[in-house]
Amino acid sequence: MPKVSVIMGVYNGKNGLKRAIDSILNQTFEDFEFLICDDASTDGSSEILKAYAFRDRRIKIFTNRKNRKLAASLNRCIRAASGEYIARMDDDDYSHRERLAKQVAFLEQHPEYAFVGTAAARFDKNGIWGKSFGTAYPDLKQCYKKVQFIHPSVMMRSDLLREVGGYTENKENERSQDYDLWCKFYQKGYQGCNLQETLFYYRESQRSIQKRKKRYRIDFLKKQLRWRRRLKLPVWYDIYAWIEVYKIMMPNFILLHMRKRRLQKGLS
């Protein structure tokens, strides 16, 4: 039985897929299985996955007959995972060679934490343009206020992940299944942390905030309002949820400037 199960959903990820897979296969930590769910890709990703699985027995491929979105694809991998720890990966990102080794070491040494993320470099076709570190040890209130963890950088204890029910599969969680999962952990009294070392490389355009649909912001608002009640936080904490409404009304160029300024601080 492998120590770690790496899980990844793929949907039309052909452009970055090889680098993503290679970054896991070339880890210094080798005791893992790599479970990949192809979410009905149509761009040739399936052929790439089959070729890798043929060459490396650690890779196991699952295929959805129709597109079921990320949460369902990850849950399918979780059901098949046999590792003590479950690590996330995305098809357009890549991991530092020592990522798994350092996360396993942390969880082995700190049984009080349910999961661990890492700092991440943001990159696009022009290279690295920003870094995000996240709060090292976010408490419940910080977890509620905003997303504290880079989702595909996280490694979790598999028994606790299953205890909280894995990912919630519904339309509202289509773009924020990670926030919902972290709240599920914290609701149960479990906590996560962020290693303050850049062990993950996250593909994201500098202008991606301009592509976020209003529907996703409204869905996130509704979710936060519900989680405030479920986490039994004071009513005035609703103000953090309503920030999404302010973002809808705010011009995109202002949001873009604020975001770039925040993420580029990590480069200095």
C-alpha positions as CSV (number, residue, x, y, z in Angstrom):
1,M,0.0,0.0,0.0
2,P,1.5,3.4,-1.0
3,K,2.1,6.1,1.6
4,V,0.6,8.8,-0.7
5,S,-2.2,8.8,-3.2
6,V,-1.9,11.8,-5.6
7,I,-5.2,12.7,-7.2
8,M,-5.9,14.8,-10.3
9,G,-8.8,15.7,-12.5
10,V,-8.2,16.4,-16.1
11,Y,-10.5,18.2,-18.6
12,N,-8.9,19.3,-21.9
13,G,-5.6,19.9,-20.2
14,K,-3.4,18.8,-23.1
15,N,-1.2,21.9,-23.1
16,G,0.2,21.6,-19.6
17,L,-0.5,17.9,-18.8
18,K,2.9,16.4,-19.5
19,R,4.7,18.9,-17.3
20,A,2.1,18.3,-14.5
21,I,2.5,14.5,-14.6
22,D,6.3,14.6,-14.9
23,S,6.5,16.9,-11.9
24,I,4.9,14.1,-9.8
25,L,6.7,11.2,-11.4
26,N,10.1,13.0,-10.7
27,Q,9.4,13.6,-7.0
28,T,12.2,12.7,-4.6
29,F,9.5,10.9,-2.5
30,E,8.6,7.8,-4.5
31,D,6.2,5.8,-2.4
32,F,3.0,7.0,-4.1
33,E,0.2,6.1,-6.5
34,F,-1.1,8.6,-9.1
35,L,-4.8,8.5,-9.6
36,I,-6.1,10.5,-12.6
37,C,-9.7,11.0,-13.7
38,D,-10.2,12.1,-17.3
39,D,-13.4,14.2,-17.2
40,A,-14.5,13.4,-20.7
41,S,-11.7,15.4,-22.4
42,T,-12.0,16.0,-26.2
43,D,-8.5,17.6,-26.9
44,G,-6.3,14.5,-26.9
45,S,-5.6,14.4,-23.1
46,S,-6.9,10.9,-23.0
47,E,-4.1,9.6,-25.3
48,I,-1.4,11.3,-23.3
49,L,-2.8,9.7,-20.1
50,K,-2.9,6.3,-21.6
51,A,0.7,6.6,-22.8
52,Y,1.9,7.6,-19.3
53,A,-0.1,4.8,-17.6
54,F,1.5,2.3,-20.0
55,R,5.0,3.4,-19.0
56,D,4.5,3.8,-15.2
57,R,2.5,1.3,-13.1
58,R,2.0,3.9,-10.4
59,I,-0.5,5.7,-12.7
60,K,-4.1,4.6,-12.7
61,I,-6.6,6.2,-15.1
62,F,-10.4,6.6,-14.6
63,T,-12.6,8.0,-17.3
64,N,-15.9,9.8,-17.0
65,R,-18.3,9.1,-19.8
66,K,-19.6,12.7,-19.6
67,N,-18.2,15.8,-18.1
68,R,-19.0,15.7,-14.3
69,K,-16.7,18.6,-13.1
70,L,-13.8,18.6,-10.8
71,A,-15.5,17.7,-7.4
72,A,-17.0,14.5,-8.8
73,S,-13.7,13.6,-10.6
74,L,-11.7,14.0,-7.4
75,N,-14.3,12.0,-5.4
76,R,-13.9,9.2,-7.8
77,C,-10.2,9.2,-7.2
78,I,-10.6,9.4,-3.4
79,R,-12.8,6.3,-3.5
80,A,-10.1,4.4,-5.2
81,A,-7.2,5.8,-3.2
82,S,-5.3,3.5,-0.8
83,G,-2.7,5.9,0.6
84,E,-2.4,7.2,4.1
85,Y,-2.2,10.7,2.7
86,I,-4.0,12.2,-0.3
87,A,-2.2,14.9,-2.3
88,R,-3.9,17.1,-4.9
89,M,-2.5,18.0,-8.3
90,D,-4.0,20.0,-11.3
91,D,-3.4,19.3,-14.9
92,D,-2.0,22.8,-15.8
93,D,0.3,23.3,-12.7
94,Y,3.5,21.6,-11.6
95,S,5.2,20.6,-8.3
96,H,8.6,21.2,-6.9
97,R,10.6,17.9,-6.7
98,E,10.6,17.9,-2.9
99,R,7.0,18.8,-2.4
100,L,5.7,15.4,-1.4
101,A,8.7,14.6,0.7
102,K,8.3,17.8,2.7
103,Q,4.6,17.5,3.2
104,V,4.8,13.9,4.3
105,A,7.5,14.8,6.8
106,F,5.4,17.6,8.2
107,L,2.3,15.5,8.6
108,E,4.4,12.7,10.2
109,Q,5.8,15.2,12.7
110,H,2.6,17.1,13.4
111,P,-0.4,14.7,13.9
112,E,-2.4,17.7,15.1
113,Y,-2.9,18.9,11.6
114,A,-5.4,17.4,9.1
115,F,-3.8,18.8,6.0
116,V,-0.9,20.9,4.7
117,G,-0.6,23.3,1.8
118,T,2.4,25.2,0.5
119,A,3.4,28.6,-0.8
120,A,2.9,28.9,-4.6
121,A,4.5,30.8,-7.4
122,R,2.0,32.2,-10.0
123,F,3.0,31.8,-13.6
124,D,1.7,32.3,-17.1
125,K,3.2,32.1,-20.6
126,N,5.6,34.9,-19.7
127,G,6.9,33.2,-16.5
128,I,6.5,33.7,-12.8
129,W,4.7,37.0,-12.0
130,G,3.6,36.6,-8.4
131,K,3.8,34.5,-5.2
132,S,1.2,33.7,-2.5
133,F,2.2,32.2,0.9
134,G,-1.1,32.0,2.8
135,T,-1.4,32.3,6.5
136,A,0.9,29.7,8.1
137,Y,-1.6,28.5,10.7
138,P,-5.0,29.8,9.9
139,D,-7.7,29.5,12.6
140,L,-11.4,28.9,12.1
141,K,-12.2,32.6,11.7
142,Q,-9.4,33.1,9.1
143,C,-10.6,30.0,7.2
144,Y,-14.0,31.5,7.0
145,K,-13.0,35.0,5.9
146,K,-11.2,34.0,2.7
147,V,-9.6,31.0,0.9
148,Q,-6.4,30.3,2.9
149,F,-5.0,27.4,0.9
150,I,-3.8,26.8,-2.7
151,H,-6.1,23.9,-3.5
152,P,-3.8,21.8,-5.7
153,S,-0.9,22.2,-3.4
154,V,-2.6,20.5,-0.5
155,M,-1.9,17.1,1.1
156,M,-4.5,15.6,3.4
157,R,-4.9,12.7,5.8
158,S,-7.1,10.3,3.9
159,D,-9.1,9.0,6.8
160,L,-10.1,12.6,7.9
161,L,-10.9,13.6,4.3
162,R,-13.3,10.7,4.1
163,E,-14.7,11.5,7.5
164,V,-15.8,15.0,6.4
165,G,-17.3,13.5,3.2
166,G,-14.8,14.5,0.6
167,Y,-15.9,17.2,-1.9
168,T,-19.4,18.5,-2.1
169,E,-20.8,17.9,-5.6
170,N,-23.2,20.6,-6.7
171,K,-23.4,23.5,-9.2
172,E,-22.7,26.1,-6.5
173,N,-19.3,24.5,-5.7
174,E,-18.2,24.4,-9.3
175,R,-15.5,27.0,-8.8
176,S,-15.0,26.9,-5.0
177,Q,-15.1,23.3,-4.0
178,D,-11.9,23.9,-2.0
179,Y,-13.3,26.6,0.2
180,D,-16.3,24.3,1.1
181,L,-13.9,21.4,1.9
182,W,-11.7,23.5,4.2
183,C,-14.8,24.7,6.1
184,K,-15.9,21.1,6.5
185,F,-12.6,20.2,8.1
186,Y,-12.7,23.2,10.4
187,Q,-16.3,22.5,11.4
188,K,-15.2,19.1,12.6
189,G,-12.4,20.7,14.7
190,Y,-9.6,19.9,12.3
191,Q,-7.0,22.4,11.1
192,G,-4.7,22.9,8.2
193,C,-1.5,24.9,7.8
194,N,0.7,26.3,5.0
195,L,4.4,25.6,4.6
196,Q,6.0,28.9,3.9
197,E,8.2,27.5,1.2
198,T,7.4,27.7,-2.6
199,L,6.8,24.0,-3.4
200,F,4.1,24.5,-6.0
201,Y,3.7,26.4,-9.3
202,Y,0.2,27.6,-10.1
203,R,-0.8,28.5,-13.6
204,E,-2.9,31.7,-13.6
205,S,-3.1,34.6,-16.0
206,Q,-2.4,38.0,-14.4
207,R,-5.8,39.1,-15.8
208,S,-7.8,36.1,-14.8
209,I,-9.8,38.1,-12.3
210,Q,-11.5,39.8,-15.2
211,K,-12.8,36.4,-16.4
212,R,-14.6,35.5,-13.1
213,K,-18.3,35.5,-13.8
214,K,-20.7,37.3,-11.6
215,R,-22.6,34.0,-11.1
216,Y,-19.5,32.5,-9.4
217,R,-19.2,35.4,-7.1
218,I,-22.8,35.2,-6.1
219,D,-22.5,31.4,-5.5
220,F,-19.5,32.1,-3.3
221,L,-21.5,34.8,-1.4
222,K,-24.3,32.3,-0.7
223,K,-21.9,29.7,0.4
224,Q,-20.1,31.9,2.8
225,L,-23.4,33.1,4.4
226,R,-24.4,29.5,5.0
227,W,-21.0,28.6,6.4
228,R,-21.0,31.5,8.8
229,R,-24.1,29.9,10.4
230,R,-22.8,26.4,10.3
231,L,-19.5,27.5,11.9
232,K,-21.5,29.4,14.5
233,L,-19.6,32.7,14.0
234,P,-21.1,36.1,15.0
235,V,-23.6,37.6,12.6
236,W,-21.4,40.5,11.8
237,Y,-19.0,38.1,10.1
238,D,-21.5,38.2,7.2
239,I,-19.6,41.3,6.1
240,Y,-16.8,39.1,4.7
241,A,-19.3,37.3,2.5
242,W,-20.7,40.6,1.1
243,I,-17.3,41.6,-0.1
244,E,-18.1,39.5,-3.2
245,V,-20.9,41.9,-3.9
246,Y,-18.6,44.9,-3.7
247,K,-16.3,43.1,-6.1
248,I,-19.1,42.7,-8.6
249,M,-19.8,46.5,-8.5
250,M,-16.1,47.4,-8.6
251,P,-14.4,48.1,-12.0
252,N,-12.2,45.2,-13.1
253,F,-9.1,47.4,-13.5
254,I,-9.2,48.3,-9.8
255,L,-9.6,44.6,-8.8
256,L,-6.8,43.7,-11.2
257,H,-4.4,46.4,-9.7
258,M,-5.1,45.3,-6.1
259,R,-4.6,41.6,-6.9
260,K,-1.3,42.1,-8.8
261,R,0.0,44.4,-6.1
262,R,-0.7,41.8,-3.4
263,L,0.7,38.8,-5.2
264,Q,3.8,40.6,-6.5
265,K,4.8,41.5,-3.0
266,G,6.0,37.9,-2.6
267,L,8.6,38.4,-5.3
268,S,10.5,41.1,-3.4
